[in-house]
Amino acid sequence: MCLFDSIDQVMTQTDYTHLLKQQSRASKQKLISADLKTVFSDFIVKEVLSFEPSGSGEHLFLQIKKTDCNTDWVIRQLQKKSGLTSREIGYAGKKDRHSISTQWFSLHLPGKDISLELLADESYEIVHSIRHDKKLRVGSLKENQFEIILRNLSDKIQQDSINSIAKFGVPNYFGPQRFGHDTNNLNLAEKLLTGQIKIKNRNKRGLVISSARSFLFNQCLAKRVDEKTWLEPLKGDCMMLDQKRSYYQLEEVTDSEVSRINSGDLHISGFMPGKQISDALHEAKAKEDLILSNYKDWITGLKALNLDSSRRAYRCIPKNLSVEQFENEATLKFSLSKGCFATSVLRELVDVTDQATRGSST
């Protein structure tokens, strides 16, 4: 059995990039083309915490505005400048390098004061600082706010498409960044879950496992989108309340569920495989099983890791969606709940060429 510290050490076999690109879109309108991330300011994102820091406590919260650097790089700079370990620094979510991102970090400094000038860097700006009594944990977000500029549009974005997304949402796919550069996380996951390799680095191992579960979720969702049932509940579906993680099994489809789905209060959910079997039943379970039967070794491997299974909504609905168009450019503004990807919104409107990665598509 081989041991790998680098994703680059694994040769690509399955064409996961092609599989991800083939995932069905809900929109049936002809897609127009556009360029994304031509410059850093074309993709602006700002985190909104799910709570208000208290103003006192052992942890110093920093709101940092960064350009052309990823979250892990900022954490390393904060470590060097503060003398803290990685465990003493918290963050709520990771943000793309090719953007202007405003996000939060926490530094564990009990009884210590530290100069913000000492923590400053040319690549980021400390916008705000405040104390809190607890470490910032991953997922402690209410939403992410986006402002995105699309350039070189081949045609105008249709208002009907914008209105439909604002009302009914988009398929809640995990975005391509979840799967690593050239989907190498999935290449590594295939070998890890089939027992061909081990990964010694804990952080990399977690990323690879997460990408595998995300891919399986996407595959099941793509089938429902293709069959036009991602918004139409089936007997045995697990229904998830909006903005909640709790869900219930749907023994019979009723007008009430259909109405609540249409209003955005309720979502069909998909399986994130782990050690427990899916809670879906009947027809919904059969559809899940059909897709996952193509990845039996992956399912077995995930069970062996003793991770808890979970579920994720099949839909996300952008809030406050607006689109301003001028000639061949468009500016989109919207907010998404934590865990949702802006690329999932964009792919329903345009076929983008990501200039930051030289030609990869959503």
Secondary structure, 3 states (H helix, E strand, C coil): CEEECCHHHCCCCCCHHHHHHCCCCCCCCCCEEEEECCCHHHEEEEEEECCCCCCCCCEEEEEEEEECCCHHHHHHHHHHHHCCCHHHEEECCCCCCCCEEEEEEEEECCCCCCCHHHHCECCEEEEEEEEECCCCCCCCEEEEEEEEEEECCCCCCCHHHHHHHHHHCEECCCCHHHHCHHHHHHHHHHHHHCCCEEECCHHHHHHHHHHHHHHHHHHHHHHHHHCCCCCCCCCCCEEEECCCCCEEECCCCCHHHHHHHHHCCEEEEEEECCCCCCCCCHHHHHHHHHHHHHHHHHHHHHHHCCCCCEEEECEECCEEEEEEEECCEEEEEEEEECCCCHHHHHCCCEEEEEHHHCCEEC
